[in-house]
Amino acid sequence: MATVNHAERATEPCRWPTMEAVEENVRQARRVVNTARHAAEDAVTEAALKVRRHPLQAVGAAVVVGAVTGALIGLGAGWFARRRR
């Protein structure tokens, strides 16, 4: 698959990417993936610590989020079912 590099002049044909450019892009992609993985691990660790420190607050928050999500899904399903009649 070819990528388009901006040519110096509009009349020059598209150039194929060089091996160095491909390797640099792969390195950047790996850095982004590693950064995202570390951020996700930090978030999970922090959430587990908060649940251990405040278990009742965590259960309460889960109940509220579940109730709101269920209500929104129920309202949406009812609205779509009413529109089809």
N, CA, C and O atoms as a Maestro MAE file, in Angstrom:
{
 s_m_m2io_version
 :::
 2.0.0
}

f_m_ct {
 s_m_title
 :::
 protein
 m_atom[340] {
  # First column is atom index #
  i_m_mmod_type
  r_m_x_coord
  r_m_y_coord
  r_m_z_coord
  i_m_residue_number
  s_m_chain_name
  s_m_pdb_residue_name
  s_m_pdb_atom_name
  i_m_atomic_number
  :::
  1 25 0.852 -1.165 0.000 1 A "MET " " N  " 7
  2 3 0.000 0.000 0.000 1 A "MET " " CA " 6
  3 2 0.897 1.227 0.000 1 A "MET " " C  " 6
  4 15 1.820 1.318 0.810 1 A "MET " " O  " 8
  5 25 0.650 2.133 -0.859 2 A "ALA " " N  " 7
  6 3 1.464 3.331 -0.972 2 A "ALA " " CA " 6
  7 2 0.846 4.459 -0.163 2 A "ALA " " C  " 6
  8 15 -0.375 4.572 -0.054 2 A "ALA " " O  " 8
  9 25 1.692 5.272 0.388 3 A "THR " " N  " 7
  10 3 1.221 6.476 1.056 3 A "THR " " CA " 6
  11 2 1.691 7.665 0.250 3 A "THR " " C  " 6
  12 15 2.691 7.591 -0.464 3 A "THR " " O  " 8
  13 25 0.980 8.737 0.367 4 A "VAL " " N  " 7
  14 3 1.312 9.923 -0.414 4 A "VAL " " CA " 6
  15 2 2.193 10.833 0.426 4 A "VAL " " C  " 6
  16 15 1.811 11.250 1.520 4 A "VAL " " O  " 8
  17 25 3.368 11.133 -0.090 5 A "ASN " " N  " 7
  18 3 4.225 12.142 0.516 5 A "ASN " " CA " 6
  19 2 4.069 13.407 -0.299 5 A "ASN " " C  " 6
  20 15 3.986 13.360 -1.526 5 A "ASN " " O  " 8
  21 25 4.029 14.526 0.379 6 A "HIS " " N  " 7
  22 3 3.881 15.779 -0.348 6 A "HIS " " CA " 6
  23 2 5.133 16.021 -1.191 6 A "HIS " " C  " 6
  24 15 6.250 16.059 -0.675 6 A "HIS " " O  " 8
  25 25 4.927 16.179 -2.455 7 A "ALA " " N  " 7
  26 3 6.030 16.393 -3.384 7 A "ALA " " CA " 6
  27 2 6.416 17.868 -3.387 7 A "ALA " " C  " 6
  28 15 5.630 18.735 -3.003 7 A "ALA " " O  " 8
  29 25 7.626 18.128 -3.823 8 A "GLU " " N  " 7
  30 3 8.107 19.507 -3.910 8 A "GLU " " CA " 6
  31 2 7.260 20.303 -4.902 8 A "GLU " " C  " 6
  32 15 6.878 21.443 -4.640 8 A "GLU " " O  " 8
  33 25 6.982 19.690 -6.024 9 A "ARG " " N  " 7
  34 3 6.185 20.337 -7.056 9 A "ARG " " CA " 6
  35 2 4.966 19.480 -7.341 9 A "ARG " " C  " 6
  36 15 4.985 18.269 -7.125 9 A "ARG " " O  " 8
  37 25 3.922 20.101 -7.819 10 A "ALA " " N  " 7
  38 3 2.675 19.379 -8.068 10 A "ALA " " CA " 6
  39 2 2.807 18.383 -9.216 10 A "ALA " " C  " 6
  40 15 1.997 17.462 -9.324 10 A "ALA " " O  " 8
  41 25 3.812 18.549 -10.075 11 A "THR " " N  " 7
  42 3 3.941 17.669 -11.234 11 A "THR " " CA " 6
  43 2 4.717 16.397 -10.913 11 A "THR " " C  " 6
  44 15 4.731 15.472 -11.724 11 A "THR " " O  " 8
  45 25 5.370 16.327 -9.734 12 A "GLU " " N  " 7
  46 3 6.124 15.116 -9.392 12 A "GLU " " CA " 6
  47 2 5.163 14.003 -9.007 12 A "GLU " " C  " 6
  48 15 4.123 14.261 -8.403 12 A "GLU " " O  " 8
  49 25 5.503 12.771 -9.352 13 A "PRO " " N  " 7
  50 3 4.623 11.654 -8.979 13 A "PRO " " CA " 6
  51 2 4.729 11.362 -7.480 13 A "PRO " " C  " 6
  52 15 5.641 11.837 -6.804 13 A "PRO " " O  " 8
  53 25 3.797 10.586 -6.987 14 A "CYS " " N  " 7
  54 3 3.831 10.183 -5.576 14 A "CYS " " CA " 6
  55 2 5.075 9.337 -5.327 14 A "CYS " " C  " 6
  56 15 5.493 8.558 -6.184 14 A "CYS " " O  " 8
  57 25 5.654 9.501 -4.153 15 A "ARG " " N  " 7
  58 3 6.843 8.730 -3.805 15 A "ARG " " CA " 6
  59 2 6.473 7.650 -2.801 15 A "ARG " " C  " 6
  60 15 5.603 7.859 -1.955 15 A "ARG " " O  " 8
  61 25 7.123 6.505 -2.888 16 A "TRP " " N  " 7
  62 3 6.927 5.443 -1.927 16 A "TRP " " CA " 6
  63 2 7.635 5.832 -0.637 16 A "TRP " " C  " 6
  64 15 8.670 6.497 -0.675 16 A "TRP " " O  " 8
  65 25 7.084 5.422 0.516 17 A "PRO " " N  " 7
  66 3 7.749 5.758 1.783 17 A "PRO " " CA " 6
  67 2 9.073 5.000 1.908 17 A "PRO " " C  " 6
  68 15 9.212 3.879 1.419 17 A "PRO " " O  " 8
  69 25 10.024 5.627 2.561 18 A "THR " " N  " 7
  70 3 11.310 4.978 2.757 18 A "THR " " CA " 6
  71 2 11.225 4.029 3.940 18 A "THR " " C  " 6
  72 15 10.304 4.126 4.751 18 A "THR " " O  " 8
  73 25 12.168 3.123 4.041 19 A "MET " " N  " 7
  74 3 12.192 2.162 5.134 19 A "MET " " CA " 6
  75 2 12.368 2.875 6.472 19 A "MET " " C  " 6
  76 15 11.806 2.446 7.479 19 A "MET " " O  " 8
  77 25 13.141 3.956 6.491 20 A "GLU " " N  " 7
  78 3 13.341 4.705 7.731 20 A "GLU " " CA " 6
  79 2 12.036 5.329 8.214 20 A "GLU " " C  " 6
  80 15 11.747 5.332 9.410 20 A "GLU " " O  " 8
  81 25 11.255 5.854 7.281 21 A "ALA " " N  " 7
  82 3 9.976 6.465 7.646 21 A "ALA " " CA " 6
  83 2 9.021 5.411 8.198 21 A "ALA " " C  " 6
  84 15 8.298 5.666 9.160 21 A "ALA " " O  " 8
  85 25 9.020 4.241 7.595 22 A "VAL " " N  " 7
  86 3 8.152 3.163 8.068 22 A "VAL " " CA " 6
  87 2 8.580 2.728 9.468 22 A "VAL " " C  " 6
  88 15 7.738 2.539 10.346 22 A "VAL " " O  " 8
  89 25 9.877 2.570 9.674 23 A "GLU " " N  " 7
  90 3 10.371 2.154 10.986 23 A "GLU " " CA " 6
  91 2 10.060 3.202 12.051 23 A "GLU " " C  " 6
  92 15 9.702 2.852 13.176 23 A "GLU " " O  " 8
  93 25 10.190 4.468 11.712 24 A "GLU " " N  " 7
  94 3 9.876 5.535 12.663 24 A "GLU " " CA " 6
  95 2 8.395 5.518 13.020 24 A "GLU " " C  " 6
  96 15 8.039 5.695 14.185 24 A "GLU " " O  " 8
  97 25 7.533 5.310 12.037 25 A "ASN " " N  " 7
  98 3 6.100 5.231 12.308 25 A "ASN " " CA " 6
  99 2 5.753 4.032 13.186 25 A "ASN " " C  " 6
  100 15 4.881 4.127 14.051 25 A "ASN " " O  " 8
  101 25 6.425 2.916 12.971 26 A "VAL " " N  " 7
  102 3 6.199 1.732 13.805 26 A "VAL " " CA " 6
  103 2 6.643 2.016 15.237 26 A "VAL " " C  " 6
  104 15 5.957 1.635 16.185 26 A "VAL " " O  " 8
  105 25 7.786 2.681 15.400 27 A "ARG " " N  " 7
  106 3 8.259 3.030 16.752 27 A "ARG " " CA " 6
  107 2 7.267 3.955 17.449 27 A "ARG " " C  " 6
  108 15 6.971 3.768 18.629 27 A "ARG " " O  " 8
  109 25 6.756 4.943 16.734 28 A "GLN " " N  " 7
  110 3 5.773 5.856 17.320 28 A "GLN " " CA " 6
  111 2 4.497 5.119 17.715 28 A "GLN " " C  " 6
  112 15 3.928 5.388 18.773 28 A "GLN " " O  " 8
  113 25 4.051 4.204 16.883 29 A "ALA " " N  " 7
  114 3 2.841 3.431 17.196 29 A "ALA " " CA " 6
  115 2 3.062 2.575 18.440 29 A "ALA " " C  " 6
  116 15 2.173 2.472 19.285 29 A "ALA " " O  " 8
  117 25 4.228 1.967 18.556 30 A "ARG " " N  " 7
  118 3 4.525 1.165 19.747 30 A "ARG " " CA " 6
  119 2 4.562 2.026 20.999 30 A "ARG " " C  " 6
  120 15 4.081 1.615 22.055 30 A "ARG " " O  " 8
  121 25 5.136 3.226 20.883 31 A "ARG " " N  " 7
  122 3 5.158 4.133 22.043 31 A "ARG " " CA " 6
  123 2 3.749 4.499 22.475 31 A "ARG " " C  " 6
  124 15 3.451 4.525 23.670 31 A "ARG " " O  " 8
  125 25 2.882 4.782 21.516 32 A "VAL " " N  " 7
  126 3 1.503 5.146 21.833 32 A "VAL " " CA " 6
  127 2 0.779 3.977 22.512 32 A "VAL " " C  " 6
  128 15 0.059 4.175 23.491 32 A "VAL " " O  " 8
  129 25 0.971 2.772 21.993 33 A "VAL " " N  " 7
  130 3 0.331 1.593 22.577 33 A "VAL " " CA " 6
  131 2 0.848 1.360 23.988 33 A "VAL " " C  " 6
  132 15 0.062 1.076 24.892 33 A "VAL " " O  " 8
  133 25 2.159 1.475 24.193 34 A "ASN " " N  " 7
  134 3 2.722 1.282 25.530 34 A "ASN " " CA " 6
  135 2 2.220 2.341 26.503 34 A "ASN " " C  " 6
  136 15 1.915 2.030 27.655 34 A "ASN " " O  " 8
  137 25 2.131 3.584 26.053 35 A "THR " " N  " 7
  138 3 1.620 4.654 26.914 35 A "THR " " CA " 6
  139 2 0.173 4.391 27.301 35 A "THR " " C  " 6
  140 15 -0.203 4.579 28.459 35 A "THR " " O  " 8
  141 25 -0.638 3.961 26.351 36 A "ALA " " N  " 7
  142 3 -2.041 3.664 26.632 36 A "ALA " " CA " 6
  143 2 -2.166 2.482 27.586 36 A "ALA " " C  " 6
  144 15 -3.018 2.486 28.474 36 A "ALA " " O  " 8
  145 25 -1.326 1.477 27.408 37 A "ARG " " N  " 7
  146 3 -1.366 0.307 28.296 37 A "ARG " " CA " 6
  147 2 -1.008 0.702 29.714 37 A "ARG " " C  " 6
  148 15 -1.667 0.278 30.664 37 A "ARG " " O  " 8
  149 25 0.033 1.512 29.867 38 A "HIS " " N  " 7
  150 3 0.433 1.962 31.205 38 A "HIS " " CA " 6
  151 2 -0.659 2.820 31.851 38 A "HIS " " C  " 6
  152 15 -0.913 2.705 33.050 38 A "HIS " " O  " 8
  153 25 -1.292 3.667 31.068 39 A "ALA " " N  " 7
  154 3 -2.374 4.500 31.604 39 A "ALA " " CA " 6
  155 2 -3.546 3.625 32.054 39 A "ALA " " C  " 6
  156 15 -4.139 3.881 33.102 39 A "ALA " " O  " 8
  157 25 -3.881 2.604 31.277 40 A "ALA " " N  " 7
  158 3 -4.977 1.709 31.654 40 A "ALA " " CA " 6
  159 2 -4.634 0.940 32.932 40 A "ALA " " C  " 6
  160 15 -5.485 0.785 33.808 40 A "ALA " " O  " 8
  161 25 -3.402 0.462 33.042 41 A "GLU " " N  " 7
  162 3 -2.983 -0.242 34.250 41 A "GLU " " CA " 6
  163 2 -3.038 0.675 35.467 41 A "GLU " " C  " 6
  164 15 -3.464 0.253 36.542 41 A "GLU " " O  " 8
  165 25 -2.615 1.917 35.307 42 A "ASP " " N  " 7
  166 3 -2.680 2.881 36.412 42 A "ASP " " CA " 6
  167 2 -4.129 3.147 36.825 42 A "ASP " " C  " 6
  168 15 -4.426 3.243 38.015 42 A "ASP " " O  " 8
  169 25 -5.020 3.265 35.856 43 A "ALA " " N  " 7
  170 3 -6.425 3.524 36.164 43 A "ALA " " CA " 6
  171 2 -7.050 2.349 36.913 43 A "ALA " " C  " 6
  172 15 -7.815 2.549 37.856 43 A "ALA " " O  " 8
  173 25 -6.729 1.131 36.496 44 A "VAL " " N  " 7
  174 3 -7.269 -0.053 37.169 44 A "VAL " " CA " 6
  175 2 -6.739 -0.137 38.589 44 A "VAL " " C  " 6
  176 15 -7.492 -0.436 39.516 44 A "VAL " " O  " 8
  177 25 -5.455 0.122 38.767 45 A "THR " " N  " 7
  178 3 -4.855 0.073 40.104 45 A "THR " " CA " 6
  179 2 -5.477 1.134 41.008 45 A "THR " " C  " 6
  180 15 -5.791 0.862 42.166 45 A "THR " " O  " 8
  181 25 -5.652 2.335 40.480 46 A "GLU " " N  " 7
  182 3 -6.239 3.415 41.266 46 A "GLU " " CA " 6
  183 2 -7.688 3.110 41.632 46 A "GLU " " C  " 6
  184 15 -8.116 3.385 42.753 46 A "GLU " " O  " 8
  185 25 -8.445 2.542 40.693 47 A "ALA " " N  " 7
  186 3 -9.836 2.191 40.979 47 A "ALA " " CA " 6
  187 2 -9.917 1.117 42.052 47 A "ALA " " C  " 6
  188 15 -10.764 1.193 42.941 47 A "ALA " " O  " 8
  189 25 -9.048 0.121 41.979 48 A "ALA " " N  " 7
  190 3 -9.049 -0.939 42.993 48 A "ALA " " CA " 6
  191 2 -8.720 -0.367 44.368 48 A "ALA " " C  " 6
  192 15 -9.320 -0.772 45.364 48 A "ALA " " O  " 8
  193 25 -7.790 0.556 44.434 49 A "LEU " " N  " 7
  194 3 -7.424 1.173 45.702 49 A "LEU " " CA " 6
  195 2 -8.587 1.984 46.281 49 A "LEU " " C  " 6
  196 15 -8.849 1.931 47.483 49 A "LEU " " O  " 8
  197 25 -9.282 2.735 45.419 50 A "LYS " " N  " 7
  198 3 -10.433 3.518 45.884 50 A "LYS " " CA " 6
  199 2 -11.547 2.613 46.395 50 A "LYS " " C  " 6
  200 15 -12.193 2.932 47.394 50 A "LYS " " O  " 8
  201 25 -11.781 1.479 45.717 51 A "VAL " " N  " 7
  202 3 -12.827 0.551 46.155 51 A "VAL " " CA " 6
  203 2 -12.449 -0.050 47.494 51 A "VAL " " C  " 6
  204 15 -13.315 -0.222 48.351 51 A "VAL " " O  " 8
  205 25 -11.176 -0.376 47.698 52 A "ARG " " N  " 7
  206 3 -10.742 -0.931 48.979 52 A "ARG " " CA " 6
  207 2 -10.876 0.083 50.101 52 A "ARG " " C  " 6
  208 15 -11.213 -0.283 51.227 52 A "ARG " " O  " 8
  209 25 -10.619 1.343 49.814 53 A "ARG " " N  " 7
  210 3 -10.678 2.370 50.852 53 A "ARG " " CA " 6
  211 2 -12.114 2.795 51.165 53 A "ARG " " C  " 6
  212 15 -12.422 3.106 52.316 53 A "ARG " " O  " 8
  213 25 -12.987 2.815 50.173 54 A "HIS " " N  " 7
  214 3 -14.366 3.278 50.348 54 A "HIS " " CA " 6
  215 2 -15.335 2.286 49.692 54 A "HIS " " C  " 6
  216 15 -15.899 2.587 48.640 54 A "HIS " " O  " 8
  217 25 -15.534 1.114 50.296 55 A "PRO " " N  " 7
  218 3 -16.362 0.095 49.627 55 A "PRO " " CA " 6
  219 2 -17.840 0.477 49.511 55 A "PRO " " C  " 6
  220 15 -18.461 0.183 48.490 55 A "PRO " " O  " 8
  221 25 -18.417 1.120 50.521 56 A "LEU " " N  " 7
  222 3 -19.834 1.479 50.444 56 A "LEU " " CA " 6
  223 2 -20.082 2.539 49.379 56 A "LEU " " C  " 6
  224 15 -21.086 2.492 48.669 56 A "LEU " " O  " 8
  225 25 -19.175 3.485 49.273 57 A "GLN " " N  " 7
  226 3 -19.300 4.520 48.247 57 A "GLN " " CA " 6
  227 2 -19.195 3.893 46.854 57 A "GLN " " C  " 6
  228 15 -19.911 4.293 45.936 57 A "GLN " " O  " 8
  229 25 -18.306 2.916 46.698 58 A "ALA " " N  " 7
  230 3 -18.144 2.251 45.405 58 A "ALA " " CA " 6
  231 2 -19.403 1.468 45.034 58 A "ALA " " C  " 6
  232 15 -19.845 1.514 43.886 58 A "ALA " " O  " 8
  233 25 -19.984 0.746 45.999 59 A "VAL " " N  " 7
  234 3 -21.205 -0.006 45.729 59 A "VAL " " CA " 6
  235 2 -22.354 0.955 45.409 59 A "VAL " " C  " 6
  236 15 -23.144 0.693 44.502 59 A "VAL " " O  " 8
  237 25 -22.450 2.050 46.137 60 A "GLY " " N  " 7
  238 3 -23.485 3.041 45.862 60 A "GLY " " CA " 6
  239 2 -23.356 3.634 44.472 60 A "GLY " " C  " 6
  240 15 -24.348 3.801 43.762 60 A "GLY " " O  " 8
  241 25 -22.125 3.950 44.089 61 A "ALA " " N  " 7
  242 3 -21.911 4.501 42.748 61 A "ALA " " CA " 6
  243 2 -22.278 3.480 41.681 61 A "ALA " " C  " 6
  244 15 -22.862 3.840 40.658 61 A "ALA " " O  " 8
  245 25 -21.943 2.206 41.904 62 A "ALA " " N  " 7
  246 3 -22.286 1.167 40.931 62 A "ALA " " CA " 6
  247 2 -23.793 1.013 40.807 62 A "ALA " " C  " 6
  248 15 -24.305 0.821 39.704 62 A "ALA " " O  " 8
  249 25 -24.511 1.096 41.923 63 A "VAL " " N  " 7
  250 3 -25.974 0.987 41.895 63 A "VAL " " CA " 6
  251 2 -26.570 2.153 41.116 63 A "VAL " " C  " 6
  252 15 -27.455 1.949 40.284 63 A "VAL " " O  " 8
  253 25 -26.105 3.358 41.372 64 A "VAL " " N  " 7
  254 3 -26.629 4.538 40.675 64 A "VAL " " CA " 6
  255 2 -26.348 4.453 39.178 64 A "VAL " " C  " 6
  256 15 -27.235 4.709 38.364 64 A "VAL " " O  " 8
  257 25 -25.122 4.096 38.813 65 A "VAL " " N  " 7
  258 3 -24.780 3.996 37.391 65 A "VAL " " CA " 6
  259 2 -25.618 2.913 36.725 65 A "VAL " " C  " 6
  260 15 -26.097 3.102 35.607 65 A "VAL " " O  " 8
  261 25 -25.800 1.778 37.400 66 A "GLY " " N  " 7
  262 3 -26.629 0.708 36.839 66 A "GLY " " CA " 6
  263 2 -28.074 1.122 36.662 66 A "GLY " " C  " 6
  264 15 -28.693 0.804 35.647 66 A "GLY " " O  " 8
  265 25 -28.628 1.841 37.656 67 A "ALA " " N  " 7
  266 3 -30.013 2.280 37.568 67 A "ALA " " CA " 6
  267 2 -30.204 3.289 36.431 67 A "ALA " " C  " 6
  268 15 -31.173 3.202 35.677 67 A "ALA " " O  " 8
  269 25 -29.287 4.234 36.312 68 A "VAL " " N  " 7
  270 3 -29.397 5.236 35.246 68 A "VAL " " CA " 6
  271 2 -29.251 4.576 33.881 68 A "VAL " " C  " 6
  272 15 -30.006 4.882 32.958 68 A "VAL " " O  " 8
  273 25 -28.289 3.676 33.750 69 A "THR " " N  " 7
  274 3 -28.092 2.981 32.469 69 A "THR " " CA " 6
  275 2 -29.321 2.157 32.117 69 A "THR " " C  " 6
  276 15 -29.779 2.189 30.975 69 A "THR " " O  " 8
  277 25 -29.862 1.417 33.086 70 A "GLY " " N  " 7
  278 3 -31.064 0.617 32.835 70 A "GLY " " CA " 6
  279 2 -32.252 1.472 32.449 70 A "GLY " " C  " 6
  280 15 -33.015 1.113 31.552 70 A "GLY " " O  " 8
  281 25 -32.412 2.609 33.124 71 A "ALA " " N  " 7
  282 3 -33.528 3.499 32.799 71 A "ALA " " CA " 6
  283 2 -33.385 4.053 31.387 71 A "ALA " " C  " 6
  284 15 -34.364 4.114 30.643 71 A "ALA " " O  " 8
  285 25 -32.181 4.457 31.015 72 A "LEU " " N  " 7
  286 3 -31.977 4.991 29.662 72 A "LEU " " CA " 6
  287 2 -32.213 3.925 28.600 72 A "LEU " " C  " 6
  288 15 -32.808 4.208 27.560 72 A "LEU " " O  " 8
  289 25 -31.754 2.704 28.851 73 A "ILE " " N  " 7
  290 3 -31.979 1.621 27.886 73 A "ILE " " CA " 6
  291 2 -33.463 1.313 27.787 73 A "ILE " " C  " 6
  292 15 -33.979 1.100 26.690 73 A "ILE " " O  " 8
  293 25 -34.158 1.287 28.926 74 A "GLY " " N  " 7
  294 3 -35.599 1.032 28.914 74 A "GLY " " CA " 6
  295 2 -36.374 2.112 28.190 74 A "GLY " " C  " 6
  296 15 -37.275 1.816 27.406 74 A "GLY " " O  " 8
  297 25 -36.026 3.368 28.451 75 A "LEU " " N  " 7
  298 3 -36.694 4.472 27.752 75 A "LEU " " CA " 6
  299 2 -36.432 4.418 26.248 75 A "LEU " " C  " 6
  300 15 -37.336 4.628 25.440 75 A "LEU " " O  " 8
  301 25 -35.193 4.138 25.890 76 A "GLY " " N  " 7
  302 3 -34.857 4.046 24.467 76 A "GLY " " CA " 6
  303 2 -35.583 2.907 23.784 76 A "GLY " " C  " 6
  304 15 -36.075 3.071 22.668 76 A "GLY " " O  " 8
  305 25 -35.659 1.750 24.434 77 A "ALA " " N  " 7
  306 3 -36.358 0.605 23.845 77 A "ALA " " CA " 6
  307 2 -37.846 0.908 23.710 77 A "ALA " " C  " 6
  308 15 -38.460 0.584 22.693 77 A "ALA " " O  " 8
  309 25 -38.425 1.532 24.740 78 A "GLY " " N  " 7
  310 3 -39.847 1.884 24.663 78 A "GLY " " CA " 6
  311 2 -40.125 2.905 23.580 78 A "GLY " " C  " 6
  312 15 -41.142 2.819 22.892 78 A "GLY " " O  " 8
  313 25 -39.239 3.863 23.422 79 A "TRP " " N  " 7
  314 3 -39.421 4.893 22.405 79 A "TRP " " CA " 6
  315 2 -39.356 4.296 21.004 79 A "TRP " " C  " 6
  316 15 -40.167 4.632 20.141 79 A "TRP " " O  " 8
  317 25 -38.381 3.401 20.780 80 A "PHE " " N  " 7
  318 3 -38.269 2.772 19.456 80 A "PHE " " CA " 6
  319 2 -39.434 1.830 19.191 80 A "PHE " " C  " 6
  320 15 -39.912 1.743 18.060 80 A "PHE " " O  " 8
  321 25 -39.901 1.121 20.222 81 A "ALA " " N  " 7
  322 3 -41.033 0.211 20.043 81 A "ALA " " CA " 6
  323 2 -42.313 1.001 19.724 81 A "ALA " " C  " 6
  324 15 -43.126 0.551 18.917 81 A "ALA " " O  " 8
  325 25 -42.497 2.154 20.340 82 A "ARG " " N  " 7
  326 3 -43.677 2.983 20.106 82 A "ARG " " CA " 6
  327 2 -43.650 3.562 18.688 82 A "ARG " " C  " 6
  328 15 -44.696 3.691 18.051 82 A "ARG " " O  " 8
  329 25 -42.465 3.909 18.197 83 A "ARG " " N  " 7
  330 3 -42.358 4.513 16.852 83 A "ARG " " CA " 6
  331 2 -42.698 3.516 15.764 83 A "ARG " " C  " 6
  332 15 -43.176 3.919 14.704 83 A "ARG " " O  " 8
  333 25 -42.471 2.243 15.982 84 A "ARG " " N  " 7
  334 3 -42.688 1.230 14.943 84 A "ARG " " CA " 6
  335 2 -44.154 0.851 14.789 84 A "ARG " " C  " 6
  336 15 -44.521 0.238 13.786 84 A "ARG " " O  " 8
  337 25 -44.991 1.192 15.737 85 A "ARG " " N  " 7
  338 3 -46.420 0.817 15.640 85 A "ARG " " CA " 6
  339 2 -47.137 1.625 14.630 85 A "ARG " " C  " 6
  340 15 -48.337 1.437 14.427 85 A "ARG " " O  " 8
  :::
 }
 m_bond[339] {
  # First column is bond index #
  i_m_from
  i_m_to
  i_m_order
  :::
  1 1 2 1
  2 2 3 1
  3 3 4 2
  4 3 5 1
  5 5 6 1
  6 6 7 1
  7 7 8 2
  8 7 9 1
  9 9 10 1
  10 10 11 1
  11 11 12 2
  12 11 13 1
  13 13 14 1
  14 14 15 1
  15 15 16 2
  16 15 17 1
  17 17 18 1
  18 18 19 1
  19 19 20 2
  20 19 21 1
  21 21 22 1
  22 22 23 1
  23 23 24 2
  24 23 25 1
  25 25 26 1
  26 26 27 1
  27 27 28 2
  28 27 29 1
  29 29 30 1
  30 30 31 1
  31 31 32 2
  32 31 33 1
  33 33 34 1
  34 34 35 1
  35 35 36 2
  36 35 37 1
  37 37 38 1
  38 38 39 1
  39 39 40 2
  40 39 41 1
  41 41 42 1
  42 42 43 1
  43 43 44 2
  44 43 45 1
  45 45 46 1
  46 46 47 1
  47 47 48 2
  48 47 49 1
  49 49 50 1
  50 50 51 1
  51 51 52 2
  52 51 53 1
  53 53 54 1
  54 54 55 1
  55 55 56 2
  56 55 57 1
  57 57 58 1
  58 58 59 1
  59 59 60 2
  60 59 61 1
  61 61 62 1
  62 62 63 1
  63 63 64 2
  64 63 65 1
  65 65 66 1
  66 66 67 1
  67 67 68 2
  68 67 69 1
  69 69 70 1
  70 70 71 1
  71 71 72 2
  72 71 73 1
  73 73 74 1
  74 74 75 1
  75 75 76 2
  76 75 77 1
  77 77 78 1
  78 78 79 1
  79 79 80 2
  80 79 81 1
  81 81 82 1
  82 82 83 1
  83 83 84 2
  84 83 85 1
  85 85 86 1
  86 86 87 1
  87 87 88 2
  88 87 89 1
  89 89 90 1
  90 90 91 1
  91 91 92 2
  92 91 93 1
  93 93 94 1
  94 94 95 1
  95 95 96 2
  96 95 97 1
  97 97 98 1
  98 98 99 1
  99 99 100 2
  100 99 101 1
  101 101 102 1
  102 102 103 1
  103 103 104 2
  104 103 105 1
  105 105 106 1
  106 106 107 1
  107 107 108 2
  108 107 109 1
  109 109 110 1
  110 110 111 1
  111 111 112 2
  112 111 113 1
  113 113 114 1
  114 114 115 1
  115 115 116 2
  116 115 117 1
  117 117 118 1
  118 118 119 1
  119 119 120 2
  120 119 121 1
  121 121 122 1
  122 122 123 1
  123 123 124 2
  124 123 125 1
  125 125 126 1
  126 126 127 1
  127 127 128 2
  128 127 129 1
  129 129 130 1
  130 130 131 1
  131 131 132 2
  132 131 133 1
  133 133 134 1
  134 134 135 1
  135 135 136 2
  136 135 137 1
  137 137 138 1
  138 138 139 1
  139 139 140 2
  140 139 141 1
  141 141 142 1
  142 142 143 1
  143 143 144 2
  144 143 145 1
  145 145 146 1
  146 146 147 1
  147 147 148 2
  148 147 149 1
  149 149 150 1
  150 150 151 1
  151 151 152 2
  152 151 153 1
  153 153 154 1
  154 154 155 1
  155 155 156 2
  156 155 157 1
  157 157 158 1
  158 158 159 1
  159 159 160 2
  160 159 161 1
  161 161 162 1
  162 162 163 1
  163 163 164 2
  164 163 165 1
  165 165 166 1
  166 166 167 1
  167 167 168 2
  168 167 169 1
  169 169 170 1
  170 170 171 1
  171 171 172 2
  172 171 173 1
  173 173 174 1
  174 174 175 1
  175 175 176 2
  176 175 177 1
  177 177 178 1
  178 178 179 1
  179 179 180 2
  180 179 181 1
  181 181 182 1
  182 182 183 1
  183 183 184 2
  184 183 185 1
  185 185 186 1
  186 186 187 1
  187 187 188 2
  188 187 189 1
  189 189 190 1
  190 190 191 1
  191 191 192 2
  192 191 193 1
  193 193 194 1
  194 194 195 1
  195 195 196 2
  196 195 197 1
  197 197 198 1
  198 198 199 1
  199 199 200 2
  200 199 201 1
  201 201 202 1
  202 202 203 1
  203 203 204 2
  204 203 205 1
  205 205 206 1
  206 206 207 1
  207 207 208 2
  208 207 209 1
  209 209 210 1
  210 210 211 1
  211 211 212 2
  212 211 213 1
  213 213 214 1
  214 214 215 1
  215 215 216 2
  216 215 217 1
  217 217 218 1
  218 218 219 1
  219 219 220 2
  220 219 221 1
  221 221 222 1
  222 222 223 1
  223 223 224 2
  224 223 225 1
  225 225 226 1
  226 226 227 1
  227 227 228 2
  228 227 229 1
  229 229 230 1
  230 230 231 1
  231 231 232 2
  232 231 233 1
  233 233 234 1
  234 234 235 1
  235 235 236 2
  236 235 237 1
  237 237 238 1
  238 238 239 1
  239 239 240 2
  240 239 241 1
  241 241 242 1
  242 242 243 1
  243 243 244 2
  244 243 245 1
  245 245 246 1
  246 246 247 1
  247 247 248 2
  248 247 249 1
  249 249 250 1
  250 250 251 1
  251 251 252 2
  252 251 253 1
  253 253 254 1
  254 254 255 1
  255 255 256 2
  256 255 257 1
  257 257 258 1
  258 258 259 1
  259 259 260 2
  260 259 261 1
  261 261 262 1
  262 262 263 1
  263 263 264 2
  264 263 265 1
  265 265 266 1
  266 266 267 1
  267 267 268 2
  268 267 269 1
  269 269 270 1
  270 270 271 1
  271 271 272 2
  272 271 273 1
  273 273 274 1
  274 274 275 1
  275 275 276 2
  276 275 277 1
  277 277 278 1
  278 278 279 1
  279 279 280 2
  280 279 281 1
  281 281 282 1
  282 282 283 1
  283 283 284 2
  284 283 285 1
  285 285 286 1
  286 286 287 1
  287 287 288 2
  288 287 289 1
  289 289 290 1
  290 290 291 1
  291 291 292 2
  292 291 293 1
  293 293 294 1
  294 294 295 1
  295 295 296 2
  296 295 297 1
  297 297 298 1
  298 298 299 1
  299 299 300 2
  300 299 301 1
  301 301 302 1
  302 302 303 1
  303 303 304 2
  304 303 305 1
  305 305 306 1
  306 306 307 1
  307 307 308 2
  308 307 309 1
  309 309 310 1
  310 310 311 1
  311 311 312 2
  312 311 313 1
  313 313 314 1
  314 314 315 1
  315 315 316 2
  316 315 317 1
  317 317 318 1
  318 318 319 1
  319 319 320 2
  320 319 321 1
  321 321 322 1
  322 322 323 1
  323 323 324 2
  324 323 325 1
  325 325 326 1
  326 326 327 1
  327 327 328 2
  328 327 329 1
  329 329 330 1
  330 330 331 1
  331 331 332 2
  332 331 333 1
  333 333 334 1
  334 334 335 1
  335 335 336 2
  336 335 337 1
  337 337 338 1
  338 338 339 1
  339 339 340 2
  :::
 }
}
